Every structure is written in structure tokens, then in C-alpha cells.
Amino acid sequence: MSLQVLHLIGGGEIGGAEHNVLNLLTGFPRDKVNPFLGCLVKNSPLAALTSSKRICTEIFPMRFPLDILPVIPLIRFCRNNKIGLIHCHGVRANLIGRITARLLSIPAISTVHSLPEYDYPSSWKGKFALLLDNKTLSLSSGIITVSDNLRVAVSQRIKSRTRDLPIKTIYNGIPWLDFANQEVMRTEFRHKWNIPQEKTVIGTIGRLHPVKGQIYLAEAMELLIKEYPHLHLLIIGEGPIRPQLQDLLASNKLPYTMTGYLPSAWKALPAMDIFLLPSLSEGMGLVLLEAAQAKIPIIASNTGGIPELFAGEREILLCKPADPLDLTLACSRILENDDLAKTLVQNAYQRAMKFTVDKMVNDTTDFYLEITKASMSYYSS
């Protein structure tokens, strides 16, 4: 008999965590895991997407960050659907999911996709989120992290605040994307967004958020354009720093395109000549796997789980976070050295093949079985 698992997440946007959840929901073998999705935000785009894929989806809207009233309908939902485990993603989901699981005497686990203290526009909100998350750690039955870097950080929190919890690193996996018509994709995207075909495009994909570091990319572009006037900057994503970023690019008269959020942003990758991820902190960097599949040379910050994904100098170029000059020098190396670019592309492509959805799903399923077995012993004792 398959295990009924409820994945619980905010669902207010579709970023790396949401893509991870979607890949799990559609990848589980139904004879072992029957997945459900719960979202905590009204009009959730993730909920709409999963519903279209015939995944049982329910919204339990939170009116404010500390609203625990959704626990009531969540308990009812879990009982009606015989949920045996709640899998939480994010601080709000941890709060609601862990309380619900304890009241139902079923296990709750969490996937840590990033450091909570960096996920908010202001530092005090990040610190408050971390404090809130720590308060319910003792209600958790286990933790998954998407990189060893995150596992170390979470382990330190656990040791100082609660009993030992099972904690396991499970790297994100992604489906193999279709780049068979790469030249057509490149031409059509550039035509749609009025990017001249002869331009050399430096691109990035991600939320427009301080932690993603796009401001430093814009500052690097200001330095690069003096030496390479044929460059064009492509920024895909939406978020709170968009006005600030646009003002900086416009005031420096830099050639750029900002598309906002694109549902299938990976399809824009062939339009890029260099992919750059300038994050200040990054749990894993799922988009880097997509860029590697597209065979684009990659530059990324040497932070978080990124150097676990790809080796610096062999597969990608790693730079200091928040350092426009280091980004500039890395771009110059690729622009000036075709052999280096080709070597990085080939090695990164081979490395990306190791991060599959099947492996992620199998590892997650094994962890579920480990947790539910331990939980049965705990609640029966």
C-alpha cells in the first residue's frame, strides 16, 4: 500500500523550491507514494499548475505569517485523505505542518531549500523567520537539505535547540530538457524581445531579490561594456528590487532586457552566450543544471551549495559573492578564450547528467520509509 504524503508550501511564486516540489509530485511511483499538495497562499500559481497536472491540490490560506487557523482545515484534509506524512517546504509550511502533524500523531519532515535568514528583503524579517522556525524544530521528525552546506548549517541549529533529528542531503534533480532546436530557440527568443542577433548576451534567471545579487551583475556590466561594447544584459525574473535594478541600468545607459517572470524560463537559455548566477547565498542553484544542459558557459558565486554542484575552473568559473570586479574578470576570461568556454561547457554538461529526478525521487522515498518506520516505533512506545 502506498504512503499518502502531503507536500505543504507557500506556493506564492514558482521558484527553485516550487520546481523541486513539482518534480517530486510528478515523479513519485504511485505504488510507493501517493502525493498531495497543500498551498498556503490564495490564488497560488503553483496550485493552479499542479491542478492542471491532475495532482490533488488544496489551498489552506494563511492571512498573516503567524496565522495558525489553517491547522483546522488541514487536520480535516489529512484525516479524509489518510495522510501518513507531511512534507513541509519553507518557514510558514513548517509552522503549520509541524503543528498539524503533532496533533495527528503522524511524522512531519522539512526540506531546507535555502537559509531562511537570507530569504527576506530585510534582515529583521529574516532573523524573525529563523527564530520562528527554530521554535517548531522539536516537532519535526526529520530534515532534508538540498546541499551539504545547508546540512551543516541546519545541524548546528538542531544540536543547540532540540533532540537529534535524522538529516539527509538530497540534491535536486531536473528532467532532461529539450534543446534539440537550440538555434531556432535562440533566434525566436531574441526576435521576440528585440535583442539583436549579433549581440553577445550575458543572462541570468532568478527572483529579483537582494540575495540573488543581480545588482552586482549590473555593476559588472558597467565595467564590461567599456571593453566589450557588443554586450547585452538579459535578466529574467520578478521581485522587489526590480525598480532599483532598472534605475541603475537606465542611469548608466546599459543595453539590457528585463522580461519579468517567465513560466518556462529555461527556453530562454539558448539566447544567452554566458549564464551568470551572482547570488550572495544559494541553497543549491537549480537553474545552473538547466544552463549546463543548454551548453552555455557558466559563472556563479562561490557560495552555499554551488561549489558542490560544479567544480571551479573545471566545469564553471566561481567568483567571490558581491564582487563586481571578480564577475567582470570571469566574463572577460570566457569572452577572450573560446577553448576555455568549450571545456567548461562540455564538463558541466557531463556533470549535470548526474542530477536526475529519478535519483532525487528514490532518495526521498527511502527517507520517507526511514522516517515512517521510526515514527511508528515512537508513537507506539
N, C-alpha and C positions, 0 to 999 in steps of 0.2 A: 504493500500500500504506500502511495506517495505521501511525502510530507507536505502539508499545506503551509506555505510561507507567505507572510505579508511583508512586502517592502514598503517602508514608510519614509517619505521625503517631502521637503517643502514643495518642490515642483514648480516654483515661480518662474524659472528660466530653464533653458536647455543648454547646460554647460558640460564639463567633463564628468561630474558626478552623475548627472542625469543620463549621459550616454552610457556610462558604466552600468547603471541600473537597467536601462533599456536592453543592453546586450545580454545581461543576465536573464531578464524576464523572457526574452525570445530564445534563449539558448538552453535553458534547463530541459533535460529529458523528463517528460511528463510522468514516466513510470517511477521516477525518484522524487521529483519536486514539482508541485503544482503551485505556481506563483500568483500572487495578487499584488496590486499596487494601491497604496493609500497616499494621497497628496494633501498637504495642509494649507494650500492657497487656493482661493476661489479663482475660477477661470484659468486653471493651470494648463499651460501649453503641453506639459508632459502628459497630463491626464488625457488630454484630447488625442495626443499621438498614440498612447498605449491603447486607448479605447478603439481607435481605428484599426489596431492590430489584434483586436478581439482578446485583449488581456483584461480580466476582471478588474475594474478600476473604480475607486470610490474617493470622494473628496470629504475630508474632515476639517473644515476651515477653522484656522486659529484667528481670532480677532486682534490679538496683540501677542508679543513674544512670550509672555508668561501665562497665556490663556490655557488652562488645563481642562476646560469643559469638553473639548473633543474626545477626552478619555471615555466619556459615557457612550456616545455612539460607536466608538472604536471597540469597546468591550462587546457591545451587541453584535457588531460585524464579525468579530473574531469567533464568538460563540456560534453564530449562524453558519459560518463557513469552516468551523472546526480547525481554526488556525493553530498550528503547533509550534510556531516560532515567528517572532517579529524581527525583521532585519531593518535596522534604522540607518539613515543616511543624513547626517547634519545635526546641529545642536537642537533645533526645535523638535525634530523627529526623535532624538534621544530622550528629550524630556517627556514627550507624550508616550512614546513607545515603551520606554522602560517602566514607567508607572503602570501602564496598561498590562504589560506582561507580568509584573509582580502581582497585581490584583487577580490575574487569571491563573497564576502559578504555572506559567509557561516561560521558556527562555527568550531573552532579547539579546541580540548581538548588534554591533555597530560597525560600519565601515568608516574609517577615518580617511577622507579623501585629501585633506589639507589641514594646516594648522589653524584652528578656529580664531586665534588672535590676529591672524592676517586677513581674514575673510570679510572684514567690515571697513567702511570708509574712514572711521575714526578709531583711534587706539582705545578709547574708553569703552566703546561698544565691543571691541574685540576682547578686551580683558573681562568684561561682564559676561560675554558668551562663554569664555573659558571657565569662569567661576561657576556659571550655571551648569555647564557640562560636568564639571567635577562633582557637583552636588549629587548627581544621579549615577555616577560611576559604579557605586556599590550595588546598584540594581541590575547591572549588566551581567550577562553570562559569558561574554567573550568579545574580542575585538579583532577586526581585520584591518590591516593598514595596506595602502597601495604601494608602499616602498619601505625599505629598511630604515631609511632616515626618519620616517614618521613612526615606525615601530619603536625606535629608541626614545623619541620624544614622548610617546604615549606610555611606554614602560616606566619612565621616570614619574609621570603623573600617577600611575597606578600604585607604584611602590610606596608613595608618600600619603596615599589617601584611602586605600581600600585593600581588600584581600587580593591575593594573586589571581589574575584572570588569564585564561587562555588567550594568547595574542599571536596572530599569524600574518605574515606578509603574503598577500596575493596580488601580483601585478595585474593591472588592467590589460585586457586583450581587446582587439578590434577585428571586425570582419576584414577580409581581403577586398579592397576597394577596386572598382573598375576604372583603370586609367588607360584602357586599350586605345582610345581615341584622344590621346593627350594633346596632339597638335590642334585638333578641332576644338577641344575644350579650351585651350589657350586662346585661340583666335576669337571664339564666340564670347568668352567672358570679357576679354579686352574691348571688343566691339561694343558690348552691352554697356560697359561702364566708361566708355570713351577714353581708354588708355591706349596711346599709340603703340602699334605693334613693334616699333623699333626701340622702345624704351626698355631699360633693364629695371625690373621690378623687384624691390625688396618688400616682402609681405609678412604679415603676422595675423594670427587669428586668436581671439580671446575676448573675455569681458573687458570693457573699458573701465578698469578699476585700478587704483593705485598699486596694488600688489602685482599686477601684470606688467608694470614697468614701461608702458608704451610712451610715456613722457621722455624716458631716456633714449628710446629709439628715435623719437622726433629730434632730440638734441644731437644724436649721432648723425642723423640725416643732414642736419645743418652743416656739419663738418664735411660730410662726404660729398655733398653737391658741389662744393668748391673745386674738388678734384675730378669728380665724375658728373658732369652736367646732364648726362643722358639718363640719370636715375629717376625713378618714380616710386613713391611710397604707397603701398596698399594696406589698409587697416580694416579688418573685418571683425565686427563685434559691436556690442552696445553696452552702455553703462554710465555711471555718474560722472566720469571725468571727460566725457565727450566734448562739452563746451570748452573746457580748459585746453584740451588737446587741439581742437580746431583753431582756437585763438592763437596758439603757439605756432602751428603750421602756417596759418594765414599771415601772421605778423612777420614771419621770416620768408614769406613768398616761396614756400617749398611746394614742388609738384606732388600732389597726393590725391588719393581717392579713399573715402570712408563710406563703406556700404551699409553700415549698421549691421544688425543681426541677420544672418543668412541661414535658413534651415539645414541646408546641405553644404556647409562652408567648404568641405573637402574638395568639392568640384571646382573651386577657385584656385586650387594649388598649382595646376599646370600653368596658370597665368603668371606665376612667380618665378624669378630666377634665383632668389635666395630666400629661405624661410628663416625668420628670426623670432625667437621667444625670449624677451628681455625681463622675465619675471624676477621679482625680489624674493619670492618664496613659491615653491611649486611642489605639490604632493608627488606627482609623477610626471605629468606633461603628456597627456594622451595625444594631443594634437601632433606631437613630434613623430609618433608612429605613422600618422597619416602622411606627414610630409616626407618621411623616409620611403613610404610606399610609392609616393609620387616621383621619387628620384630627384629631389631638389636638395642642393647643399644646405645644411642646417647650421645655424649659430644659435646658441642658447646660454642662459645664465648658468653658472656653476653653483647651483643651489638645490636644496631639497633632494628629491629622487631623480633629478635629471641625469647626474653622472652615473646612476645605477642603470639607466636605460642604455646610454650610449657612451662609449669611451672617447674622451677628449683627444683630438689630433688624429685619431684613427677613424672615427665614424662621424663626429661632428666637431665643431670648434666651440669650446667653452670659454665664457667671459665672466669677469667679475660683475656681480649684480650692481645696478645703479651706477654704472661707469660708462658714459657715452664714448669716451676716448677708446676704451677697450673694444666696444662694439664697432667703432669706426675702423680700428686696425684689423679686426677679424674680417669685416666686409672687404676691406682692401686686399687682404690675402687671397680671398676667393676670386675677387674681380681680376686680380693680376695673375692668377695661377690656375689655368684650366686643368692641369694634371692633378693638382690638389683637390679641386672641386670634384673631378670624376672619381678619384679614390674615395673621398668621403661619401659620395653618393652610393657607390657600389657596396661599401662596407656597412653603411647604415641600412641599406635595403636588406642585406642578409641578416642583420641583427633584428630588424623589425619582424621578420618571419617567425621569430621565436615567441612573440606575444600574441597568442591566438585566443579567441573566445572559448574554444573547447577546453583549453588548459585552465583558463580562469573559472569556467563553469564547473569543471571537475574538482578543482581545488576547493571551491566554495561549497560544493555539495558534500565533499568529505568533511569539511569543517562543520557543516550543519549536523552531520551524523555524530561527530565527536561531541558537539555541544548538547544535542538532544539526549544522547546516552548518559552524559554526566548529569543532565538536568533531571532525568528520571530517577537516578540514584539519589540526588539531592532532595527532591520533593517527596520521595517515598521513605526517606530516613526520618 
